[in-house]
Amino acid sequence: MADLKAAFEAAVANSKTLSERPDNATLLKLYALYKQASMGDNSEKKPGFGDMVGRAKWDAWNGLKGTAPNDAMQQYIDLIESLS
């Protein structure tokens, strides 16, 4: 577990130094995996129709409901490695 957490934290740091910015779909996936890994299932209120970015983020995170935080960490690590 400690190794996974350390690898996850390293991947988060690496995400800030990618050579090129990922597309929006990939950024949403990274956001959702990060939130699922660090906070678990989404329990926040869904943003209104006027907040399209907030809704997209909420939907992406909510789509991972039931995913174990450790699985989300590993998926995040794998995705960052594929982008590096």
Residue pairs with C-beta under 8 A, 6 or more apart in sequence:
1 70
4 70
4 73
4 74
4 77
5 73
7 73
7 77
8 37
8 73
8 76
8 77
11 76
11 77
11 80
11 81
12 34
12 76
14 80
14 84
15 30
15 80
18 80
18 83
18 84
19 84
21 27
22 30
22 83
26 79
26 83
28 56
28 57
28 60
29 60
29 79
30 76
30 79
30 80
31 57
31 60
31 61
32 57
32 60
32 61
32 63
32 64
33 64
33 72
33 73
33 75
33 76
33 79
34 72
34 76
35 42
35 61
35 64
36 42
36 61
36 64
36 67
36 69
36 72
37 69
37 70
37 72
37 73
37 76
38 69
40 69
41 64
41 65
41 66
42 58
42 61
42 62
42 64
42 65
44 58
46 55
46 58
46 62
47 54
47 55
47 58
48 55
49 55
64 72
67 75
